[in-house]
């Protein structure tokens, strides 16, 4: 990578200096209190982002929902979904989330947006800071839930328009999962940046099955980015979403200028220090929560492995005990036979 930027200010003149931002924070007791409550590394990160010395990962919930808002900027999310789905799609509007879906589980989901496309397809865009264990099982449960939601929507529309319900009128559903840190299974495919799951018959029979699930491991893409750079629109989008290195961001803007307005929106947001500090505080809180959840999962894995090892050793000991008992029984039988023979000799 030939270019070496010290700041993104040449691209976005609206960016302010570190001193200007600190002066504004110092004028407000409330902002000063919030800023002082952060760890020093988080203070530096905040200032680096606002001054363009460091980019921002758009996978953060607040930034993602602001920059890719399906209500105010549907064309942006339409572009992203078109690149991922391999066909031109248009976001019609955002749908309300089903709050019951994840209400009973500790969630590592950072962003969860459900939209309806022009053809009636429902697409859910989900961002996971740390990829879930049992990703396939969880996705299957959620896809079933999402498809049932689609089914109910179509039945309700048919009833409203006094139309007979037909299953062929049910549009497909998509779940698109971005993982900033993907589970171990994905690491076994270091050259694959998108995993698409859909039903397929082993006989060759083709049926219009409706569930589609796409996993995108951002961490694996970052390895590719460092080695190969940005080759296409898909790479461009993953760079935009997951990379905070300003040198790659500079390259992205030069090669794909269409991303410039999105970054411009971000730095326009940074002019409102109070608002962007609230967003940053929210992200830090979610980061702490996700770290705790991840640690719990890791400890649970260790506990499960320890229990499995203990059970295996118990089984081995039980087997050894049974073998020893069998040998003892054999020895006793031999001793009895020896005594019997000795008795015969005595007579």
GIKADA-V250172 format. One record per residue. N is the residue number from 0. RES is the residue in three letters. D_LAST is the distance of its C-alpha to the last C-alpha in Angstrom with 2 decimals. Layout:
N|RES|D_LAST  N|RES|D_LAST
This chain:
0|UNK|101.75  1|UNK|105.18  2|UNK|106.76  3|UNK|106.00  4|UNK|107.38  5|UNK|107.58  6|UNK|108.62  7|UNK|109.38  8|UNK|112.80  9|UNK|114.63  10|UNK|113.36  11|UNK|113.98  12|UNK|116.91  13|UNK|116.34  14|UNK|113.35  15|UNK|114.12  16|UNK|113.22  17|UNK|110.53  18|UNK|113.26  19|UNK|115.04  20|UNK|111.91  21|UNK|111.00  22|UNK|114.54  23|UNK|114.31  24|UNK|110.94  25|UNK|112.37  26|UNK|115.25  27|UNK|112.93  28|UNK|110.86  29|UNK|108.58  30|UNK|107.95  31|UNK|107.53  32|UNK|104.90  33|UNK|102.96  34|UNK|103.29  35|UNK|102.20  36|UNK|99.10  37|UNK|97.80  38|UNK|95.71  39|UNK|97.77  40|UNK|96.16  41|UNK|97.09  42|UNK|100.63  43|UNK|100.96  44|UNK|99.54  45|UNK|102.04  46|UNK|104.94  47|UNK|103.82  48|UNK|103.74  49|UNK|107.12  50|UNK|108.76  51|UNK|107.38  52|UNK|105.45  53|UNK|102.32  54|UNK|101.96  55|UNK|100.17  56|UNK|97.25  57|UNK|98.63  58|UNK|95.15  59|UNK|95.84  60|UNK|96.49  61|UNK|99.97  62|UNK|101.28  63|UNK|99.75  64|UNK|101.20  65|UNK|104.57  66|UNK|105.06  67|UNK|103.49  68|UNK|104.69  69|UNK|104.60  70|UNK|107.48  71|UNK|109.94  72|UNK|108.86  73|UNK|107.07  74|UNK|108.09  75|UNK|105.85  76|UNK|102.69  77|UNK|103.81  78|UNK|103.96  79|UNK|100.49  80|UNK|98.93  81|UNK|100.76  82|UNK|99.32  83|UNK|95.77  84|UNK|95.91  85|UNK|97.69  86|UNK|100.56  87|UNK|103.70  88|UNK|103.16  89|UNK|105.40  90|UNK|104.34  91|UNK|106.12  92|UNK|105.16  93|UNK|102.38  94|UNK|100.23  95|UNK|98.95  96|UNK|95.35  97|UNK|92.76  98|UNK|91.89  99|UNK|88.83  100|UNK|87.19  101|UNK|85.89  102|UNK|86.58  103|UNK|82.96  104|UNK|81.66  105|UNK|82.32  106|UNK|84.61  107|UNK|84.96  108|UNK|87.87  109|UNK|91.07  110|UNK|93.46  111|UNK|93.19  112|UNK|96.27  113|UNK|96.52  114|UNK|99.51  115|UNK|100.81  116|UNK|102.19  117|UNK|105.23  118|UNK|103.17  119|UNK|101.20  120|UNK|98.10  121|UNK|96.45  122|UNK|95.39  123|UNK|93.49  124|UNK|93.76  125|UNK|91.05  126|UNK|90.66  127|UNK|87.37  128|UNK|87.43  129|UNK|83.69  130|UNK|82.14  131|UNK|79.83  132|UNK|76.11  133|UNK|75.18  134|UNK|78.67  135|UNK|78.02  136|UNK|76.59  137|UNK|79.43  138|UNK|82.08  139|UNK|80.77  140|UNK|81.03  141|UNK|84.50  142|UNK|85.69  143|UNK|84.63  144|UNK|86.58  145|UNK|89.59  146|UNK|89.63  147|UNK|89.52  148|UNK|92.47  149|UNK|94.34  150|UNK|93.51  151|UNK|94.88  152|UNK|98.01  153|UNK|98.82  154|UNK|98.19  155|UNK|100.49  156|UNK|103.21  157|UNK|102.98  158|UNK|103.41  159|UNK|106.39  160|UNK|108.14  161|UNK|107.15  162|UNK|105.31  163|UNK|102.24  164|UNK|99.16  165|UNK|97.66  166|UNK|94.61  167|UNK|96.44  168|UNK|98.83  169|UNK|96.13  170|UNK|96.67  171|UNK|93.80  172|UNK|92.48  173|UNK|91.77  174|UNK|89.86  175|UNK|90.67  176|UNK|88.52  177|UNK|89.63  178|UNK|86.91  179|UNK|88.04  180|UNK|84.44  181|UNK|82.30  182|UNK|78.55  183|UNK|76.05  184|UNK|75.87  185|UNK|79.50  186|UNK|78.99  187|UNK|77.03  188|UNK|80.39  189|UNK|82.69  190|UNK|85.35  191|UNK|85.65  192|UNK|88.22  193|UNK|88.15  194|UNK|85.30  195|UNK|86.53  196|UNK|84.23  197|UNK|85.21  198|UNK|83.50  199|UNK|83.08  200|UNK|81.55  201|UNK|78.88  202|UNK|80.56  203|UNK|84.04  204|UNK|85.48  205|UNK|88.16  206|UNK|88.71  207|UNK|90.91  208|UNK|88.28  209|UNK|90.00  210|UNK|87.79  211|UNK|88.39  212|UNK|86.89  213|UNK|87.90  214|UNK|86.24  215|UNK|88.24  216|UNK|86.47  217|UNK|89.33  218|UNK|87.21  219|UNK|86.28  220|UNK|89.95  221|UNK|90.90  222|UNK|88.82  223|UNK|90.70  224|UNK|94.03  225|UNK|93.50  226|UNK|92.61  227|UNK|94.90  228|UNK|97.61  229|UNK|99.27  230|UNK|99.40  231|UNK|100.37  232|UNK|101.22  233|UNK|97.59  234|UNK|97.09  235|UNK|100.36  236|UNK|99.22  237|UNK|95.86  238|UNK|97.74  239|UNK|100.06  240|UNK|97.25  241|UNK|94.75  242|UNK|96.56  243|UNK|98.38  244|UNK|99.23  245|UNK|103.04  246|UNK|103.09  247|UNK|101.28  248|UNK|103.43  249|UNK|106.53  250|UNK|105.32  251|UNK|104.56  252|UNK|108.06  253|UNK|109.67  254|UNK|107.78  255|UNK|107.76  256|UNK|110.81  257|UNK|109.95  258|UNK|107.50  259|UNK|110.34  260|UNK|111.54  261|UNK|108.04  262|UNK|107.83  263|UNK|111.42  264|UNK|110.42  265|UNK|107.70  266|UNK|110.11  267|UNK|112.70  268|UNK|110.05  269|UNK|109.60  270|UNK|113.23  271|UNK|112.17  272|UNK|110.09  273|UNK|109.25  274|UNK|107.91  275|UNK|105.92  276|UNK|104.38  277|UNK|103.18  278|UNK|101.62  279|UNK|99.98  280|UNK|98.60  281|UNK|97.09  282|UNK|95.39  283|UNK|93.98  284|UNK|92.61  285|UNK|90.95  286|UNK|89.58  287|UNK|87.97  288|UNK|86.52  289|UNK|85.14  290|UNK|83.59  291|UNK|81.77  292|UNK|80.57  293|UNK|79.40  294|UNK|77.49  295|UNK|75.83  296|UNK|74.79  297|UNK|73.47  298|UNK|71.45  299|UNK|70.13  300|UNK|69.01  301|UNK|67.25  302|UNK|65.60  303|UNK|64.50  304|UNK|63.07  305|UNK|61.26  306|UNK|59.76  307|UNK|58.70  308|UNK|57.03  309|UNK|55.21  310|UNK|54.06  311|UNK|52.84  312|UNK|50.91  313|UNK|49.45  314|UNK|48.32  315|UNK|46.79  316|UNK|44.96  317|UNK|43.72  318|UNK|42.47  319|UNK|40.74  320|UNK|39.17  321|UNK|37.92  322|UNK|36.51  323|UNK|34.78  324|UNK|33.32  325|UNK|32.08  326|UNK|30.52  327|UNK|28.91  328|UNK|27.47  329|UNK|26.18  330|UNK|24.60  331|UNK|22.97  332|UNK|21.57  333|UNK|20.23  334|UNK|18.70  335|UNK|16.99  336|UNK|15.65  337|UNK|14.47  338|UNK|12.59  339|UNK|11.07  340|UNK|10.10  341|UNK|8.85  342|UNK|6.57  343|UNK|5.38  344|UNK|5.39  345|UNK|3.77  346|UNK|0.00
